[in-house]
Amino acid sequence: MAGVSVSSSSITYKRQRVFTYKRQKVLTSILFLAVPLVLLVVFNYLPAINMFLYSFAQWDGFGPIDKYVGLQNYLDIFRKPEYFSVFSVSFFYFSGAIVQLALALYFATIVSFKLHFKNFFKGIMFFPNLINGVAIAFTFLYFFQPDGGLDTVVKFLGGSSDNLPLWLGDRRLINISLAAVSIWRYMGFNFVLFVGAIQSIPSDIYESSELDGADRWQQFLYIILPSIRPIVILSLILAVKGALSVFEIPYVMTNGLNGSATFVIQTVNTAFKLNKVGLASAMAVALLVLIIIITVIQNVLLNEKQDTQKL
């Protein structure tokens, strides 16, 4: 009986220790998560909620809210072309993003095979992503100036100095020039994503395909591309989001002038230059909803395509 009593006490003690350990584990997890959660709520969720409330108001950003106007701000966005027509500029950045993804995937595929100095090449490709966007914008601002770096290169290649275009002064070229800057800046980020995804593919697959007579193009088409499909989809989603929310490069280089204003620049100008914070908040909410809708449609279309290919 004594042995049974001792055994029962031991089991009870062990259960208490396990229960205490679980409580400590949960408490520790809560304490570690408390600070980032508080920061997330204070600096992300609360401002987002306030922005949503401001979108139904007429307010200049100073003092109390003047009055609530319901959906009037949202109606103004779609009724007045100066607010919504700037989305056409996003087409240039989206086209540039597609070119950027294609180049990043091409270079990532090259360095994934045997290549001399490939680590050095990886560093060169990723370096632009480490530079501040404002610094990049100022650098290319001088690069596109008349008699600047680009004009010097064109003259060196045999171009006439009398017919050089105004890269940032011609409305037909300004958005193409700005989109080219975005390609140079963000290609390194997608390059690193693609390299990591490609290197995760087992080397045995490549060896088996080579024994079957597959060349590099066939390896890319039937091994690499299907294997990294989730990363490609993620990059496409980020490309759409980035094309719709471009800000710092056109804002610093042109201040949105000469037809280069994006929807985000228009939103900032509406809030801080025209002092229409309520309308600007509605524009920000509309942009968020548009990005969500496009992302959902994109996911649905890509998943349907994948299911069709499986069948």
PyMOL commands that set and color helices and strands:
alter all, ss='L'
color gray80, all
select helices_A, chain A and resi 2-54+72-79+81-112+118-130+133-143+149-156+174-199+203-211+216-227+229-244+248-254+263-272+277-310
alter helices_A, ss='H'
color red, helices_A
select strands_A, chain A and resi 57-58+67-68
alter strands_A, ss='S'
color yellow, strands_A
deselect
rebuild
show_as cartoon
